[in-house]
């Protein structure tokens, strides 16, 4: 159908912004869109065999539904135009419409009867939830996609109230058990935060300043590890850590330490002068942009404009059409000229450079994600998984599967 590509684009974009997006049918179990382990921790009971339709009821076409539950978690969902025998639903969330402060989380913990130990699990989970305000560009994009697939700018938006009945549970007698499920939730939240940081570091290494918008939802007070009671001190501590990590990422991206020392020192001073968490959010974004600019400026300055532009086109999107003819036509030059200049300045042919970049990106994805090998191949711009495995083994001495197993070992 003509809107499938729009939906695929929307879901891919949301996932890159660390926002869950799933296409389900009305008959699928509710666990396919809601983390039941989390709701058990929040002392909110949901039948595990409950279907999506039973939980959300009948949905009207050309209508976007929004739920903000009592835990401040927000979800969006709506029917996708499809055949009558198969009712499909796009489900987005959870996300927060506003950042939650430490006080908000403490009050939420008290409301559900969380003990101090469980409170830590709760805070870890909320650290991993993206923040999307009503006027965010993500919301504009979702609304635009809805207009496209429904063929009209006029559609209904319905707010749905959903609450849960909690048994009386004083703070010193939590109603839910602090069992291994809670620890697993804590682990998932930490993994999400570390995944976000790894993507941030990878983007700086490649000088991908355009990826700033993908990380905007991750910069909030919830992202800062709460090691001390003072939220500003927590923000400063996190800033110091990220300054160090991004400096190392820029160095890995080819920037000489002589350029890194000044910018790193300047940010260290700015971090210590912070007076609010709001200031730290802006500073974190500035830090990301500055290190990306440093990589783009100082790791490419030895090349001519033609080679610089070619490298930037390759580094920006490894899954794009990176044929020699495409790269040359984008700059209005001949294939032969581009091939000669690129080889002379980099010591590699264009195809060798692209292959090396793809293998490095594949190593990063295999090391830091659980993506299937064929998915990793697609992200690296290689459609044939067998060919991908062949060139990966030629470069690394191991197949992708063997490489991932060696990392785990």
C-alpha positions in Angstrom: 0.0 0.0 0.0 1.2 3.5 -0.7 1.5 4.6 2.9 3.7 1.6 4.0 6.9 3.5 3.2 5.7 6.5 5.3 5.0 4.2 8.2 8.4 2.5 7.9 10.1 5.9 7.8 8.2 7.0 10.9 8.9 3.8 12.9 12.6 3.9 12.0 12.9 7.6 13.0 11.2 7.0 16.3 13.4 4.0 17.1 16.5 6.1 16.4 15.1 8.6 18.9 14.8 5.8 21.4 11.0 5.9 21.2 9.3 2.5 21.1 7.1 2.1 18.0 5.2 -1.1 17.1 2.7 -2.2 14.5 0.3 -4.7 16.1 -3.1 -6.3 15.4 -6.1 -6.0 17.6 -5.7 -9.7 18.5 -2.1 -9.5 19.7 -1.5 -9.8 23.5 -1.2 -6.5 25.4 2.4 -7.5 26.3 3.4 -6.8 22.7 3.0 -3.0 23.4 3.2 -2.7 27.2 6.0 -3.8 29.5 4.1 -6.0 32.0 7.1 -6.3 34.3 7.2 -2.6 34.7 3.5 -2.4 35.6 3.9 -5.2 38.1 6.6 -3.1 39.7 4.3 -0.1 39.7 1.7 -2.3 41.5 -0.7 -2.0 38.5 -2.2 -5.4 37.5 -2.8 -6.2 33.9 -4.0 -9.6 32.7 -1.2 -11.2 30.8 -3.6 -12.9 28.4 -5.4 -9.6 27.7 -5.6 -8.7 24.0 -4.9 -5.2 22.6 -8.5 -4.8 21.6 -9.8 -5.9 25.0 -7.4 -3.5 26.8 -8.0 -0.4 24.5 -11.5 -1.2 23.2 -12.8 -0.4 19.7 -10.9 2.3 17.8 -12.4 4.7 15.3 -10.7 5.3 12.0 -9.0 8.7 11.3 -8.5 9.2 15.1 -5.4 9.5 17.1 -5.6 8.4 20.7 -3.4 9.7 23.5 -3.1 8.1 26.9 -1.3 9.7 29.9 -1.6 7.4 32.8 -1.2 8.1 36.5 2.5 7.1 36.3 3.1 10.1 33.9 3.8 7.6 31.0 2.3 8.7 27.7 1.3 6.6 24.7 -0.1 7.4 21.2 -1.9 4.9 19.1 -4.2 4.8 16.0 -5.7 2.5 13.4 -3.7 2.0 10.2 -5.9 1.9 7.1 -5.8 -1.8 6.1 -7.9 -4.7 4.9 -11.2 -5.4 6.8 -10.0 -8.8 7.9 -6.9 -7.4 9.6 -7.1 -4.4 12.0 -3.6 -3.0 12.5 -2.6 -0.4 15.0 0.5 1.8 15.3 1.5 2.0 19.0 4.0 4.6 20.1 5.4 4.9 23.7 6.1 5.1 26.5 7.4 8.7 26.6 7.2 11.6 29.0 5.5 14.9 28.0 7.7 16.7 30.7 10.8 15.7 32.5 10.2 14.3 36.0 12.2 15.8 38.8 13.6 13.8 41.7 10.8 15.1 43.8 8.2 13.9 41.2 9.7 10.4 41.3 9.8 10.3 45.1 6.1 11.2 45.2 5.3 8.6 42.6 7.2 6.0 44.6 5.3 7.0 47.7 2.0 6.7 45.8 2.6 3.1 44.7 4.3 2.1 48.0 7.8 1.7 46.8 10.5 1.0 49.4 13.8 2.9 49.1 15.4 -0.1 47.3 12.5 -0.2 44.8 12.7 3.6 44.4 16.2 3.1 42.9 14.7 0.7 40.3 11.9 3.2 39.5 14.4 6.0 39.0 16.6 3.9 36.7 13.6 3.1 34.5 12.4 6.7 34.2 16.0 7.7 33.3 15.6 5.7 30.1 12.2 7.2 29.1 12.5 9.9 26.3 10.9 13.3 26.8 8.7 14.6 24.0 6.8 17.9 24.5 3.6 18.7 22.7 5.4 21.1 20.3 8.3 18.8 19.6 9.2 18.2 16.0 8.6 14.5 16.6 4.9 15.3 17.3 4.7 17.4 14.2 6.1 14.5 12.1 3.6 12.0 13.6 0.7 14.4 12.8 2.0 14.9 9.2 2.2 11.1 8.7 -1.4 10.8 9.9 -2.5 13.4 7.4 -0.7 11.6 4.7 -2.1 8.1 5.3 -5.6 9.4 6.0 -5.6 11.8 3.1 -6.9 14.7 5.3 -5.6 17.3 7.7 -8.8 17.0 9.7 -8.7 14.1 12.2 -9.8 13.6 15.7 -7.4 13.5 18.7 -8.9 11.7 21.7 -7.4 11.9 25.3 -8.0 8.6 27.1 -7.9 8.5 30.9 -6.6 5.3 32.4 -5.9 4.7 36.1 -5.3 1.7 38.3 -6.6 0.8 41.7 -3.8 0.2 44.2 -4.2 -1.6 47.5 -3.2 0.3 50.6 0.5 0.1 50.8 2.5 2.1 53.3 6.0 2.9 52.3 7.5 0.5 54.8 5.4 -2.4 53.6 5.6 -2.4 49.8 2.8 -4.3 48.1 5.0 -5.6 45.4 8.0 -7.9 46.0 11.5 -6.7 45.4 12.3 -9.8 43.3 14.5 -10.6 40.3 11.9 -9.0 37.9 12.6 -5.6 39.5 16.3 -6.1 39.0 15.8 -7.0 35.4 13.8 -3.8 34.8 16.7 -1.9 36.4 19.1 -3.7 34.1 17.0 -2.8 31.0 16.9 0.8 32.0 20.7 1.0 32.5 21.2 -0.8 29.1 19.1 1.9 27.4 21.1 4.7 29.0 24.4 3.1 28.0 23.1 2.5 24.5 22.2 6.2 24.2 25.7 7.2 25.4 27.4 4.7 22.9 25.4 6.2 20.0 26.4 9.7 21.1 30.1 8.7 21.2 29.9 6.9 17.8 28.3 10.0 16.3 31.1 12.3 17.6 33.7 9.8 16.2 32.2 10.2 12.8 31.5 14.0 13.2 27.8 13.4 12.6 26.5 16.8 13.9 23.2 16.3 12.1 22.4 13.6 14.7 21.9 16.1 17.5 18.1 16.0 17.0 18.1 12.3 17.5 19.6 12.7 21.0 17.5 15.7 22.2 15.1 13.5 24.0 17.9 11.9 26.0 19.1 15.2 27.6 17.0 15.7 30.7 17.5 15.5 34.5 16.5 11.9 34.3 19.6 11.1 32.3 21.9 12.1 35.1 23.0 9.4 37.4 21.8 10.4 40.9 24.9 9.7 43.0 24.3 12.6 45.4 21.2 14.5 46.7 22.0 17.8 44.9 20.6 17.6 41.3 23.0 20.3 40.0 26.0 18.3 41.4 24.6 15.2 39.6 24.4 17.2 36.4 28.0 18.5 36.8 29.3 14.9 37.5 27.5 13.6 34.4 28.9 16.6 32.4 32.5 15.8 33.5 32.0 12.1 32.4 30.5 13.0 29.0 33.2 15.7 28.4 35.8 12.9 28.9 34.0 10.4 26.7 33.3 12.8 23.9 36.9 14.1 23.9 38.1 10.5 23.5 35.5 9.9 20.8 36.8 13.0 18.9 40.4 11.7 19.3 39.3 8.4 17.8 37.7 10.3 15.0 41.2 11.6 13.9 41.5 14.9 15.9 45.0 15.6 17.3 45.2 16.2 21.1 46.5 19.7 20.5 43.1 20.7 19.3 41.2 18.7 21.9 43.0 20.1 25.0 41.6 23.6 24.8 38.0 22.7 24.0 38.0 20.1 26.8 39.4 22.5 29.3 36.9 25.2 28.3 34.0 22.8 28.8 35.4 21.7 32.2 35.2 25.3 33.4 31.7 25.8 32.0 30.6 22.6 33.7 31.8 23.7 37.2 30.0 27.1 36.7 26.6 25.5 36.1 23.9 26.8 38.4 20.9 24.8 37.3 20.0 21.5 35.6 18.4 23.5 32.7 21.7 25.1 32.0 23.4 21.7 31.9 21.0 20.4 29.2 22.0 23.3 26.9 25.7 22.8 27.7 25.5 19.1 26.9 24.1 19.8 23.4 26.7 22.5 22.9 29.4 20.0 23.9 28.1 17.4 21.4 28.0 20.0 18.5 31.5 21.4 19.3 33.2 18.0 19.4 31.4 17.0 16.1 32.6 20.2 14.5 36.1 19.6 15.7 36.1 16.1 14.1 34.7 17.4 10.8 37.2 20.3 10.7 40.4 18.8 11.8 40.1 15.2 10.5 39.3 16.4 7.0 41.4 19.6 6.6 44.3 17.8 4.9 41.9 16.9 2.0 40.7 18.9 -1.0 37.1 20.1 -1.1 36.2 17.3 -3.5 37.5 14.6 -1.2 36.1 16.2 1.9 32.6 16.3 0.4 32.9 12.7 -0.7 34.0 11.5 2.7 31.1 13.4 4.4 28.6 11.9 2.0 29.9 8.4 2.8 30.1 9.0 6.6 26.7 10.6 6.8 24.8 7.5 5.5 26.5 4.2 4.8 23.2 2.7 3.6 22.8 5.3 0.8 23.7 4.8 -2.9 27.5 5.2 -2.6 28.5 4.1 -6.1 31.3 6.0 -7.7 28.9 7.4 -10.3 26.5 8.7 -7.7 29.2 10.3 -5.6 30.7 12.0 -8.7 27.4 13.2 -10.1 26.5 14.9 -6.8 29.5 17.1 -7.2 29.3 17.5 -11.0 32.7 15.9 -11.7 33.8 12.9 -13.7 34.2 9.4 -12.3 37.8 9.3 -13.4 38.7 12.6 -11.7 37.1 11.6 -8.4 38.7 8.2 -8.4 42.2 9.7 -9.1 42.0 12.5 -6.6 40.5 10.3 -3.8 43.2 7.6 -4.2 46.0 10.2 -4.3 44.9 12.0 -1.1 43.6 9.1 1.0 45.8 6.2 -0.2 42.6 4.2 -0.8 40.2 3.8 -3.6 36.6 5.0 -3.0 35.4 1.4 -2.7 38.1 0.5 -0.2 37.3 3.5 1.9 33.6 2.6 1.9 34.3 -1.0 2.7 36.5 -0.1 5.7 33.9 2.3 7.0 31.2 -0.3 6.7 33.2 -2.9 8.5 34.0 -0.4 11.3 30.3 0.4 11.6 29.4 -3.3 11.6 31.9 -3.9 14.4 30.3 -1.1 16.4 26.8 -2.5 15.9 27.8 -6.1 16.6 29.5 -5.0 19.8 26.9 -2.7 21.2 23.5 -4.1 20.0 21.5 -7.3 19.7 20.6 -6.6 16.1 20.4 -9.7 13.8 23.3 -10.0 11.4 21.1 -9.3 8.4 19.9 -6.1 10.0 23.5 -5.0 10.8 24.3 -5.7 7.1 21.4 -3.4 6.0 22.5 -0.6 8.3 25.9 -0.9 6.7 24.5 -0.6 3.2 24.9 -4.2 2.2 21.8 -6.0 1.0 23.3 -9.5 0.6 24.0 -10.9 4.1 26.2 -13.7 2.6 28.4 -11.1 0.9 28.5 -9.1 4.1 29.7 -12.1 6.1 32.3 -12.8 3.4 33.9 -9.3 3.4 33.6 -9.1 7.2 35.5 -12.3 7.7 38.1 -11.2 5.1 38.7 -8.0 7.1 38.5 -9.3 10.7 39.3 -13.0 10.3 35.9 -13.9 11.8 32.3 -14.2 10.7 29.9 -11.6 12.2 28.5 -14.4 14.5 32.0 -15.5 15.6 33.0 -11.9 16.2 29.9 -11.3 18.4 30.5 -14.5 20.3 34.1 -13.5 21.0 33.0 -10.1 22.3 30.6 -11.8 24.7 33.3 -14.3 25.9 
